[in-house]
């Protein structure tokens, strides 16, 4: 049997209204640049707000070089 591996990393989304931080999991191949804008639901603001993306993947990239 072949073993299939997929590389994931954490990405932090920061709400521009209240500063709340949410973490999502992304594939390394699907990462966005730091500062990428995303409109998602904020659990503190209780509405859809703009979030800035901040990838936390430097240690992940070093591990796979």
PDB file of N, CA, C, O and CB in Angstrom:
ATOM      1  N   UNK A   1       0.822  -1.184   0.000  1.00  0.00           N
ATOM      2  CA  UNK A   1       0.000   0.000   0.000  1.00  0.00           C
ATOM      3  C   UNK A   1       0.868   1.250   0.000  1.00  0.00           C
ATOM      4  O   UNK A   1       1.921   1.283   0.636  1.00  0.00           O
ATOM      5  CB  UNK A   1      -0.936  -0.003   1.197  1.00  0.00           C
ATOM      6  N   UNK A   2       0.424   2.271  -0.711  1.00  0.00           N
ATOM      7  CA  UNK A   2       1.156   3.529  -0.713  1.00  0.00           C
ATOM      8  C   UNK A   2       0.636   4.420   0.407  1.00  0.00           C
ATOM      9  O   UNK A   2      -0.556   4.435   0.715  1.00  0.00           O
ATOM     10  CB  UNK A   2       1.033   4.238  -2.081  1.00  0.00           C
ATOM     11  N   UNK A   3       1.543   5.145   0.992  1.00  0.00           N
ATOM     12  CA  UNK A   3       1.178   6.057   2.072  1.00  0.00           C
ATOM     13  C   UNK A   3       1.089   7.462   1.494  1.00  0.00           C
ATOM     14  O   UNK A   3       2.072   7.984   0.967  1.00  0.00           O
ATOM     15  CB  UNK A   3       2.210   5.993   3.250  1.00  0.00           C
ATOM     16  N   UNK A   4      -0.073   8.067   1.591  1.00  0.00           N
ATOM     17  CA  UNK A   4      -0.282   9.401   1.054  1.00  0.00           C
ATOM     18  C   UNK A   4      -0.110  10.422   2.182  1.00  0.00           C
ATOM     19  O   UNK A   4      -0.765  10.326   3.220  1.00  0.00           O
ATOM     20  CB  UNK A   4      -1.691   9.524   0.398  1.00  0.00           C
ATOM     21  N   UNK A   5       0.764  11.384   1.971  1.00  0.00           N
ATOM     22  CA  UNK A   5       0.965  12.425   2.978  1.00  0.00           C
ATOM     23  C   UNK A   5       0.599  13.778   2.386  1.00  0.00           C
ATOM     24  O   UNK A   5       0.860  14.052   1.215  1.00  0.00           O
ATOM     25  CB  UNK A   5       2.428  12.431   3.490  1.00  0.00           C
ATOM     26  N   UNK A   6      -0.006  14.613   3.213  1.00  0.00           N
ATOM     27  CA  UNK A   6      -0.367  15.960   2.813  1.00  0.00           C
ATOM     28  C   UNK A   6       0.173  16.911   3.864  1.00  0.00           C
ATOM     29  O   UNK A   6       0.069  16.640   5.061  1.00  0.00           O
ATOM     30  CB  UNK A   6      -1.910  16.115   2.643  1.00  0.00           C
ATOM     31  N   UNK A   7       0.735  17.996   3.438  1.00  0.00           N
ATOM     32  CA  UNK A   7       1.343  18.955   4.352  1.00  0.00           C
ATOM     33  C   UNK A   7       0.389  20.109   4.638  1.00  0.00           C
ATOM     34  O   UNK A   7      -0.032  20.819   3.725  1.00  0.00           O
ATOM     35  CB  UNK A   7       2.658  19.485   3.775  1.00  0.00           C
ATOM     36  N   UNK A   8       0.056  20.289   5.903  1.00  0.00           N
ATOM     37  CA  UNK A   8      -0.826  21.357   6.347  1.00  0.00           C
ATOM     38  C   UNK A   8      -0.058  22.323   7.230  1.00  0.00           C
ATOM     39  O   UNK A   8       0.982  21.972   7.789  1.00  0.00           O
ATOM     40  CB  UNK A   8      -2.042  20.788   7.097  1.00  0.00           C
ATOM     41  N   UNK A   9      -0.573  23.543   7.355  1.00  0.00           N
ATOM     42  CA  UNK A   9      -0.001  24.525   8.256  1.00  0.00           C
ATOM     43  C   UNK A   9      -1.116  25.402   8.806  1.00  0.00           C
ATOM     44  O   UNK A   9      -2.219  25.425   8.260  1.00  0.00           O
ATOM     45  CB  UNK A   9       1.074  25.378   7.541  1.00  0.00           C
ATOM     46  N   UNK A  10      -0.833  26.118   9.876  1.00  0.00           N
ATOM     47  CA  UNK A  10      -1.811  27.015  10.482  1.00  0.00           C
ATOM     48  C   UNK A  10      -1.679  28.405   9.887  1.00  0.00           C
ATOM     49  O   UNK A  10      -0.583  28.855   9.552  1.00  0.00           O
ATOM     50  CB  UNK A  10      -1.635  27.066  12.009  1.00  0.00           C
ATOM     51  N   UNK A  11      -2.817  29.077   9.760  1.00  0.00           N
ATOM     52  CA  UNK A  11      -2.861  30.456   9.305  1.00  0.00           C
ATOM     53  C   UNK A  11      -3.727  31.232  10.282  1.00  0.00           C
ATOM     54  O   UNK A  11      -4.808  30.782  10.664  1.00  0.00           O
ATOM     55  CB  UNK A  11      -3.408  30.565   7.841  1.00  0.00           C
ATOM     56  N   UNK A  12      -3.249  32.387  10.677  1.00  0.00           N
ATOM     57  CA  UNK A  12      -3.968  33.213  11.630  1.00  0.00           C
ATOM     58  C   UNK A  12      -4.764  34.272  10.876  1.00  0.00           C
ATOM     59  O   UNK A  12      -4.226  34.945   9.998  1.00  0.00           O
ATOM     60  CB  UNK A  12      -2.995  33.868  12.640  1.00  0.00           C
ATOM     61  N   UNK A  13      -6.054  34.423  11.217  1.00  0.00           N
ATOM     62  CA  UNK A  13      -6.895  35.470  10.646  1.00  0.00           C
ATOM     63  C   UNK A  13      -7.195  36.471  11.752  1.00  0.00           C
ATOM     64  O   UNK A  13      -7.696  36.099  12.813  1.00  0.00           O
ATOM     65  CB  UNK A  13      -8.219  34.882  10.031  1.00  0.00           C
ATOM     66  N   UNK A  14      -6.887  37.752  11.502  1.00  0.00           N
ATOM     67  CA  UNK A  14      -7.052  38.795  12.512  1.00  0.00           C
ATOM     68  C   UNK A  14      -8.160  39.748  12.066  1.00  0.00           C
ATOM     69  O   UNK A  14      -8.095  40.326  10.982  1.00  0.00           O
ATOM     70  CB  UNK A  14      -5.715  39.566  12.746  1.00  0.00           C
ATOM     71  N   UNK A  15      -9.181  39.906  12.921  1.00  0.00           N
ATOM     72  CA  UNK A  15     -10.306  40.794  12.623  1.00  0.00           C
ATOM     73  C   UNK A  15      -9.824  42.241  12.657  1.00  0.00           C
ATOM     74  O   UNK A  15      -9.127  42.640  13.590  1.00  0.00           O
ATOM     75  CB  UNK A  15     -11.474  40.577  13.632  1.00  0.00           C
ATOM     76  N   UNK A  16     -10.192  43.027  11.645  1.00  0.00           N
ATOM     77  CA  UNK A  16      -9.764  44.424  11.592  1.00  0.00           C
ATOM     78  C   UNK A  16     -10.620  45.318  12.491  1.00  0.00           C
ATOM     79  O   UNK A  16     -10.235  46.453  12.772  1.00  0.00           O
ATOM     80  CB  UNK A  16      -9.819  44.932  10.155  1.00  0.00           C
ATOM     81  N   UNK A  17     -11.774  44.824  12.947  1.00  0.00           N
ATOM     82  CA  UNK A  17     -12.646  45.622  13.816  1.00  0.00           C
ATOM     83  C   UNK A  17     -12.265  45.499  15.288  1.00  0.00           C
ATOM     84  O   UNK A  17     -12.106  46.506  15.978  1.00  0.00           O
ATOM     85  CB  UNK A  17     -14.095  45.202  13.627  1.00  0.00           C
ATOM     86  N   UNK A  18     -12.118  44.251  15.773  1.00  0.00           N
ATOM     87  CA  UNK A  18     -11.885  44.039  17.207  1.00  0.00           C
ATOM     88  C   UNK A  18     -10.518  43.429  17.527  1.00  0.00           C
ATOM     89  O   UNK A  18     -10.126  43.401  18.694  1.00  0.00           O
ATOM     90  CB  UNK A  18     -12.963  43.149  17.763  1.00  0.00           C
ATOM     91  N   UNK A  19      -9.785  42.943  16.529  1.00  0.00           N
ATOM     92  CA  UNK A  19      -8.464  42.370  16.756  1.00  0.00           C
ATOM     93  C   UNK A  19      -8.480  40.905  17.167  1.00  0.00           C
ATOM     94  O   UNK A  19      -7.433  40.346  17.495  1.00  0.00           O
ATOM     95  CB  UNK A  19      -7.761  43.155  17.796  1.00  0.00           C
ATOM     96  N   UNK A  20      -9.656  40.272  17.156  1.00  0.00           N
ATOM     97  CA  UNK A  20      -9.766  38.861  17.518  1.00  0.00           C
ATOM     98  C   UNK A  20      -8.975  38.002  16.526  1.00  0.00           C
ATOM     99  O   UNK A  20      -9.001  38.251  15.321  1.00  0.00           O
ATOM    100  CB  UNK A  20     -11.253  38.419  17.555  1.00  0.00           C
ATOM    101  N   UNK A  21      -8.270  36.986  17.050  1.00  0.00           N
ATOM    102  CA  UNK A  21      -7.476  36.098  16.204  1.00  0.00           C
ATOM    103  C   UNK A  21      -8.156  34.745  16.101  1.00  0.00           C
ATOM    104  O   UNK A  21      -8.553  34.159  17.108  1.00  0.00           O
ATOM    105  CB  UNK A  21      -6.044  35.943  16.757  1.00  0.00           C
ATOM    106  N   UNK A  22      -8.288  34.252  14.867  1.00  0.00           N
ATOM    107  CA  UNK A  22      -8.830  32.920  14.601  1.00  0.00           C
ATOM    108  C   UNK A  22      -7.774  32.151  13.822  1.00  0.00           C
ATOM    109  O   UNK A  22      -7.057  32.729  13.006  1.00  0.00           O
ATOM    110  CB  UNK A  22     -10.194  32.989  13.809  1.00  0.00           C
ATOM    111  N   UNK A  23      -7.679  30.870  14.067  1.00  0.00           N
ATOM    112  CA  UNK A  23      -6.695  30.049  13.356  1.00  0.00           C
ATOM    113  C   UNK A  23      -7.428  29.073  12.450  1.00  0.00           C
ATOM    114  O   UNK A  23      -8.369  28.399  12.871  1.00  0.00           O
ATOM    115  CB  UNK A  23      -5.769  29.287  14.353  1.00  0.00           C
ATOM    116  N   UNK A  24      -6.986  29.008  11.205  1.00  0.00           N
ATOM    117  CA  UNK A  24      -7.512  28.022  10.260  1.00  0.00           C
ATOM    118  C   UNK A  24      -6.347  27.164   9.772  1.00  0.00           C
ATOM    119  O   UNK A  24      -5.183  27.537   9.916  1.00  0.00           O
ATOM    120  CB  UNK A  24      -8.249  28.717   9.054  1.00  0.00           C
ATOM    121  N   UNK A  25      -6.672  26.029   9.204  1.00  0.00           N
ATOM    122  CA  UNK A  25      -5.656  25.117   8.686  1.00  0.00           C
ATOM    123  C   UNK A  25      -5.709  25.155   7.166  1.00  0.00           C
ATOM    124  O   UNK A  25      -6.781  25.031   6.575  1.00  0.00           O
ATOM    125  CB  UNK A  25      -5.869  23.662   9.219  1.00  0.00           C
ATOM    126  N   UNK A  26      -4.552  25.328   6.534  1.00  0.00           N
ATOM    127  CA  UNK A  26      -4.456  25.361   5.071  1.00  0.00           C
ATOM    128  C   UNK A  26      -3.399  24.379   4.588  1.00  0.00           C
ATOM    129  O   UNK A  26      -2.468  24.030   5.314  1.00  0.00           O
ATOM    130  CB  UNK A  26      -4.126  26.785   4.577  1.00  0.00           C
ATOM    131  N   UNK A  27      -3.566  23.947   3.358  1.00  0.00           N
ATOM    132  CA  UNK A  27      -2.518  23.181   2.695  1.00  0.00           C
ATOM    133  C   UNK A  27      -1.350  24.105   2.398  1.00  0.00           C
ATOM    134  O   UNK A  27      -1.555  25.276   2.079  1.00  0.00           O
ATOM    135  CB  UNK A  27      -3.044  22.516   1.394  1.00  0.00           C
ATOM    136  N   UNK A  28      -0.137  23.602   2.497  1.00  0.00           N
ATOM    137  CA  UNK A  28       1.031  24.427   2.170  1.00  0.00           C
ATOM    138  C   UNK A  28       0.964  24.936   0.736  1.00  0.00           C
ATOM    139  O   UNK A  28       1.430  26.038   0.447  1.00  0.00           O
ATOM    140  CB  UNK A  28       2.322  23.632   2.381  1.00  0.00           C
ATOM    141  N   UNK A  29       0.394  24.148  -0.154  1.00  0.00           N
ATOM    142  CA  UNK A  29       0.317  24.546  -1.557  1.00  0.00           C
ATOM    143  C   UNK A  29      -0.762  25.596  -1.812  1.00  0.00           C
ATOM    144  O   UNK A  29      -0.795  26.181  -2.895  1.00  0.00           O
ATOM    145  CB  UNK A  29       0.058  23.333  -2.421  1.00  0.00           C
ATOM    146  N   UNK A  30      -1.648  25.853  -0.843  1.00  0.00           N
ATOM    147  CA  UNK A  30      -2.747  26.811  -1.021  1.00  0.00           C
ATOM    148  C   UNK A  30      -2.605  28.052  -0.147  1.00  0.00           C
ATOM    149  O   UNK A  30      -3.592  28.749   0.092  1.00  0.00           O
ATOM    150  CB  UNK A  30      -4.064  26.139  -0.722  1.00  0.00           C
ATOM    151  N   UNK A  31      -1.403  28.339   0.330  1.00  0.00           N
ATOM    152  CA  UNK A  31      -1.200  29.491   1.206  1.00  0.00           C
ATOM    153  C   UNK A  31      -1.359  30.807   0.456  1.00  0.00           C
ATOM    154  O   UNK A  31      -1.090  30.896  -0.742  1.00  0.00           O
ATOM    155  CB  UNK A  31       0.178  29.425   1.846  1.00  0.00           C
ATOM    156  N   UNK A  32      -1.802  31.827   1.188  1.00  0.00           N
ATOM    157  CA  UNK A  32      -1.899  33.181   0.653  1.00  0.00           C
ATOM    158  C   UNK A  32      -0.806  34.034   1.285  1.00  0.00           C
ATOM    159  O   UNK A  32      -0.221  33.652   2.299  1.00  0.00           O
ATOM    160  CB  UNK A  32      -3.310  33.795   0.918  1.00  0.00           C
ATOM    161  N   UNK A  33      -0.535  35.182   0.686  1.00  0.00           N
ATOM    162  CA  UNK A  33       0.458  36.104   1.232  1.00  0.00           C
ATOM    163  C   UNK A  33      -0.064  36.713   2.535  1.00  0.00           C
ATOM    164  O   UNK A  33      -1.268  36.744   2.788  1.00  0.00           O
ATOM    165  CB  UNK A  33       0.798  37.219   0.204  1.00  0.00           C
ATOM    166  N   UNK A  34       0.861  37.188   3.341  1.00  0.00           N
ATOM    167  CA  UNK A  34       0.476  37.918   4.553  1.00  0.00           C
ATOM    168  C   UNK A  34      -0.265  39.184   4.133  1.00  0.00           C
ATOM    169  O   UNK A  34       0.137  39.859   3.186  1.00  0.00           O
ATOM    170  CB  UNK A  34       1.731  38.267   5.436  1.00  0.00           C
ATOM    171  N   UNK A  35      -1.343  39.500   4.837  1.00  0.00           N
ATOM    172  CA  UNK A  35      -2.141  40.668   4.494  1.00  0.00           C
ATOM    173  C   UNK A  35      -3.295  40.382   3.563  1.00  0.00           C
ATOM    174  O   UNK A  35      -4.056  41.293   3.239  1.00  0.00           O
ATOM    175  CB  UNK A  35      -1.280  41.690   3.884  1.00  0.00           C
ATOM    176  N   UNK A  36      -3.455  39.130   3.115  1.00  0.00           N
ATOM    177  CA  UNK A  36      -4.567  38.754   2.245  1.00  0.00           C
ATOM    178  C   UNK A  36      -5.877  39.072   2.963  1.00  0.00           C
ATOM    179  O   UNK A  36      -6.019  38.750   4.143  1.00  0.00           O
ATOM    180  CB  UNK A  36      -4.494  37.241   1.856  1.00  0.00           C
ATOM    181  N   UNK A  37      -6.833  39.695   2.281  1.00  0.00           N
ATOM    182  CA  UNK A  37      -8.115  40.074   2.878  1.00  0.00           C
ATOM    183  C   UNK A  37      -9.140  38.971   2.713  1.00  0.00           C
ATOM    184  O   UNK A  37      -9.233  38.343   1.658  1.00  0.00           O
ATOM    185  CB  UNK A  37      -8.636  41.365   2.256  1.00  0.00           C
ATOM    186  N   UNK A  38      -9.911  38.742   3.772  1.00  0.00           N
ATOM    187  CA  UNK A  38     -10.941  37.713   3.748  1.00  0.00           C
ATOM    188  C   UNK A  38     -12.128  38.220   4.562  1.00  0.00           C
ATOM    189  O   UNK A  38     -11.953  38.675   5.692  1.00  0.00           O
ATOM    190  CB  UNK A  38     -10.403  36.350   4.310  1.00  0.00           C
ATOM    191  N   UNK A  39     -13.323  38.148   4.003  1.00  0.00           N
ATOM    192  CA  UNK A  39     -14.533  38.544   4.711  1.00  0.00           C
ATOM    193  C   UNK A  39     -15.161  37.291   5.314  1.00  0.00           C
ATOM    194  O   UNK A  39     -15.707  36.449   4.600  1.00  0.00           O
ATOM    195  CB  UNK A  39     -15.536  39.281   3.757  1.00  0.00           C
ATOM    196  N   UNK A  40     -15.076  37.181   6.649  1.00  0.00           N
ATOM    197  CA  UNK A  40     -15.674  36.034   7.328  1.00  0.00           C
ATOM    198  C   UNK A  40     -16.375  36.510   8.606  1.00  0.00           C
ATOM    199  O   UNK A  40     -16.213  37.656   9.024  1.00  0.00           O
ATOM    200  CB  UNK A  40     -14.593  34.957   7.657  1.00  0.00           C
ATOM    201  N   UNK A  41     -17.151  35.618   9.215  1.00  0.00           N
ATOM    202  CA  UNK A  41     -17.906  35.903  10.420  1.00  0.00           C
ATOM    203  C   UNK A  41     -16.956  35.997  11.613  1.00  0.00           C
ATOM    204  O   UNK A  41     -16.149  35.098  11.847  1.00  0.00           O
ATOM    205  CB  UNK A  41     -18.981  34.822  10.659  1.00  0.00           C
ATOM    206  N   UNK A  42     -17.061  37.093  12.361  1.00  0.00           N
ATOM    207  CA  UNK A  42     -16.268  37.270  13.573  1.00  0.00           C
ATOM    208  C   UNK A  42     -17.123  36.876  14.772  1.00  0.00           C
ATOM    209  O   UNK A  42     -18.248  37.353  14.917  1.00  0.00           O
ATOM    210  CB  UNK A  42     -15.757  38.743  13.707  1.00  0.00           C
ATOM    211  N   UNK A  43     -16.595  36.009  15.628  1.00  0.00           N
ATOM    212  CA  UNK A  43     -17.386  35.544  16.767  1.00  0.00           C
ATOM    213  C   UNK A  43     -17.520  36.612  17.849  1.00  0.00           C
ATOM    214  O   UNK A  43     -18.443  36.541  18.660  1.00  0.00           O
ATOM    215  CB  UNK A  43     -16.761  34.293  17.359  1.00  0.00           C
ATOM    216  N   UNK A  44     -16.626  37.600  17.884  1.00  0.00           N
ATOM    217  CA  UNK A  44     -16.750  38.690  18.862  1.00  0.00           C
ATOM    218  C   UNK A  44     -17.671  39.792  18.370  1.00  0.00           C
ATOM    219  O   UNK A  44     -18.509  40.279  19.129  1.00  0.00           O
ATOM    220  CB  UNK A  44     -15.381  39.274  19.179  1.00  0.00           C
ATOM    221  N   UNK A  45     -17.531  40.195  17.112  1.00  0.00           N
ATOM    222  CA  UNK A  45     -18.344  41.284  16.544  1.00  0.00           C
ATOM    223  C   UNK A  45     -19.764  40.838  16.209  1.00  0.00           C
ATOM    224  O   UNK A  45     -20.666  41.669  16.102  1.00  0.00           O
ATOM    225  CB  UNK A  45     -17.676  41.832  15.291  1.00  0.00           C
ATOM    226  N   UNK A  46     -19.967  39.542  16.043  1.00  0.00           N
ATOM    227  CA  UNK A  46     -21.274  38.965  15.678  1.00  0.00           C
ATOM    228  C   UNK A  46     -21.771  39.467  14.318  1.00  0.00           C
ATOM    229  O   UNK A  46     -22.968  39.658  14.106  1.00  0.00           O
ATOM    230  CB  UNK A  46     -22.313  39.296  16.756  1.00  0.00           C
ATOM    231  N   UNK A  47     -20.805  39.675  13.396  1.00  0.00           N
ATOM    232  CA  UNK A  47     -21.160  40.060  12.032  1.00  0.00           C
ATOM    233  C   UNK A  47     -19.997  39.705  11.115  1.00  0.00           C
ATOM    234  O   UNK A  47     -18.910  39.364  11.583  1.00  0.00           O
ATOM    235  CB  UNK A  47     -21.503  41.584  11.940  1.00  0.00           C
ATOM    236  N   UNK A  48     -20.229  39.787   9.817  1.00  0.00           N
ATOM    237  CA  UNK A  48     -19.175  39.509   8.852  1.00  0.00           C
ATOM    238  C   UNK A  48     -18.265  40.727   8.744  1.00  0.00           C
ATOM    239  O   UNK A  48     -18.718  41.829   8.434  1.00  0.00           O
ATOM    240  CB  UNK A  48     -19.769  39.138   7.468  1.00  0.00           C
ATOM    241  N   UNK A  49     -16.980  40.515   9.003  1.00  0.00           N
ATOM    242  CA  UNK A  49     -16.017  41.615   8.963  1.00  0.00           C
ATOM    243  C   UNK A  49     -14.798  41.214   8.137  1.00  0.00           C
ATOM    244  O   UNK A  49     -14.608  40.049   7.788  1.00  0.00           O
ATOM    245  CB  UNK A  49     -15.589  42.022  10.394  1.00  0.00           C
ATOM    246  N   UNK A  50     -13.992  42.209   7.841  1.00  0.00           N
ATOM    247  CA  UNK A  50     -12.760  41.993   7.098  1.00  0.00           C
ATOM    248  C   UNK A  50     -11.696  41.433   8.040  1.00  0.00           C
ATOM    249  O   UNK A  50     -11.485  41.962   9.131  1.00  0.00           O
ATOM    250  CB  UNK A  50     -12.276  43.309   6.436  1.00  0.00           C
ATOM    251  N   UNK A  51     -11.029  40.364   7.613  1.00  0.00           N
ATOM    252  CA  UNK A  51      -9.939  39.757   8.365  1.00  0.00           C
ATOM    253  C   UNK A  51      -8.679  39.786   7.513  1.00  0.00           C
ATOM    254  O   UNK A  51      -8.736  39.570   6.302  1.00  0.00           O
ATOM    255  CB  UNK A  51     -10.290  38.303   8.789  1.00  0.00           C
ATOM    256  N   UNK A  52      -7.551  40.049   8.142  1.00  0.00           N
ATOM    257  CA  UNK A  52      -6.251  40.006   7.473  1.00  0.00           C
ATOM    258  C   UNK A  52      -5.614  38.661   7.756  1.00  0.00           C
ATOM    259  O   UNK A  52      -5.633  38.181   8.889  1.00  0.00           O
ATOM    260  CB  UNK A  52      -5.325  41.171   7.944  1.00  0.00           C
ATOM    261  N   UNK A  53      -5.055  38.060   6.732  1.00  0.00           N
ATOM    262  CA  UNK A  53      -4.437  36.754   6.884  1.00  0.00           C
ATOM    263  C   UNK A  53      -2.958  36.899   7.238  1.00  0.00           C
ATOM    264  O   UNK A  53      -2.240  37.710   6.653  1.00  0.00           O
ATOM    265  CB  UNK A  53      -4.603  35.931   5.600  1.00  0.00           C
ATOM    266  N   UNK A  54      -2.519  36.095   8.211  1.00  0.00           N
ATOM    267  CA  UNK A  54      -1.134  36.111   8.662  1.00  0.00           C
ATOM    268  C   UNK A  54      -0.645  34.665   8.730  1.00  0.00           C
ATOM    269  O   UNK A  54      -0.873  33.994   9.736  1.00  0.00           O
ATOM    270  CB  UNK A  54      -0.991  36.827  10.053  1.00  0.00           C
ATOM    271  N   UNK A  55       0.019  34.170   7.687  1.00  0.00           N
ATOM    272  CA  UNK A  55       0.476  32.778   7.698  1.00  0.00           C
ATOM    273  C   UNK A  55       1.507  32.522   8.798  1.00  0.00           C
ATOM    274  O   UNK A  55       2.421  33.319   9.010  1.00  0.00           O
ATOM    275  CB  UNK A  55       1.068  32.413   6.341  1.00  0.00           C
ATOM    276  N   UNK A  56       1.343  31.405   9.484  1.00  0.00           N
ATOM    277  CA  UNK A  56       2.294  30.983  10.516  1.00  0.00           C
ATOM    278  C   UNK A  56       2.956  29.729   9.971  1.00  0.00           C
ATOM    279  O   UNK A  56       2.688  28.619  10.430  1.00  0.00           O
ATOM    280  CB  UNK A  56       1.587  30.720  11.928  1.00  0.00           C
ATOM    281  N   UNK A  57       3.820  29.920   8.991  1.00  0.00           N
ATOM    282  CA  UNK A  57       4.338  28.731   8.317  1.00  0.00           C
ATOM    283  C   UNK A  57       5.850  28.722   8.160  1.00  0.00           C
ATOM    284  O   UNK A  57       6.376  27.830   7.494  1.00  0.00           O
ATOM    285  CB  UNK A  57       3.711  28.606   6.974  1.00  0.00           C
ATOM    286  N   UNK A  58       6.565  29.662   8.736  1.00  0.00           N
ATOM    287  CA  UNK A  58       8.014  29.699   8.563  1.00  0.00           C
ATOM    288  C   UNK A  58       8.671  28.423   9.054  1.00  0.00           C
ATOM    289  O   UNK A  58       9.544  27.873   8.383  1.00  0.00           O
ATOM    290  CB  UNK A  58       8.600  30.890   9.291  1.00  0.00           C
ATOM    291  N   UNK A  59       8.249  27.940  10.244  1.00  0.00           N
ATOM    292  CA  UNK A  59       8.840  26.711  10.763  1.00  0.00           C
ATOM    293  C   UNK A  59       8.430  25.501   9.927  1.00  0.00           C
ATOM    294  O   UNK A  59       9.193  24.541   9.821  1.00  0.00           O
ATOM    295  CB  UNK A  59       8.432  26.504  12.219  1.00  0.00           C
ATOM    296  N   UNK A  60       7.234  25.533   9.330  1.00  0.00           N
ATOM    297  CA  UNK A  60       6.797  24.430   8.484  1.00  0.00           C
ATOM    298  C   UNK A  60       7.614  24.361   7.205  1.00  0.00           C
ATOM    299  O   UNK A  60       7.984  23.275   6.759  1.00  0.00           O
ATOM    300  CB  UNK A  60       5.320  24.569   8.153  1.00  0.00           C
ATOM    301  N   UNK A  61       7.900  25.533   6.604  1.00  0.00           N
ATOM    302  CA  UNK A  61       8.675  25.558   5.374  1.00  0.00           C
ATOM    303  C   UNK A  61      10.105  25.099   5.608  1.00  0.00           C
ATOM    304  O   UNK A  61      10.680  24.408   4.767  1.00  0.00           O
ATOM    305  CB  UNK A  61       8.667  26.949   4.777  1.00  0.00           C
ATOM    306  N   UNK A  62      10.683  25.476   6.740  1.00  0.00           N
ATOM    307  CA  UNK A  62      12.043  25.057   7.043  1.00  0.00           C
ATOM    308  C   UNK A  62      12.128  23.544   7.217  1.00  0.00           C
ATOM    309  O   UNK A  62      13.137  22.928   6.874  1.00  0.00           O
ATOM    310  CB  UNK A  62      12.545  25.760   8.301  1.00  0.00           C
ATOM    311  N   UNK A  63      11.075  22.957   7.744  1.00  0.00           N
ATOM    312  CA  UNK A  63      11.062  21.512   7.983  1.00  0.00           C
ATOM    313  C   UNK A  63      11.055  20.729   6.664  1.00  0.00           C
ATOM    314  O   UNK A  63      11.590  19.622   6.601  1.00  0.00           O
ATOM    315  CB  UNK A  63       9.839  21.124   8.832  1.00  0.00           C
ATOM    316  N   UNK A  64      10.448  21.302   5.600  1.00  0.00           N
ATOM    317  CA  UNK A  64      10.303  20.566   4.335  1.00  0.00           C
ATOM    318  C   UNK A  64      11.301  20.985   3.273  1.00  0.00           C
ATOM    319  O   UNK A  64      11.161  20.562   2.125  1.00  0.00           O
ATOM    320  CB  UNK A  64       8.917  20.746   3.798  1.00  0.00           C
ATOM    321  N   UNK A  65      12.311  21.801   3.597  1.00  0.00           N
ATOM    322  CA  UNK A  65      13.317  22.209   2.607  1.00  0.00           C
ATOM    323  C   UNK A  65      14.278  21.083   2.317  1.00  0.00           C
ATOM    324  O   UNK A  65      15.192  21.243   1.508  1.00  0.00           O
ATOM    325  CB  UNK A  65      14.087  23.435   3.089  1.00  0.00           C
TER     326      UNK A  65
END
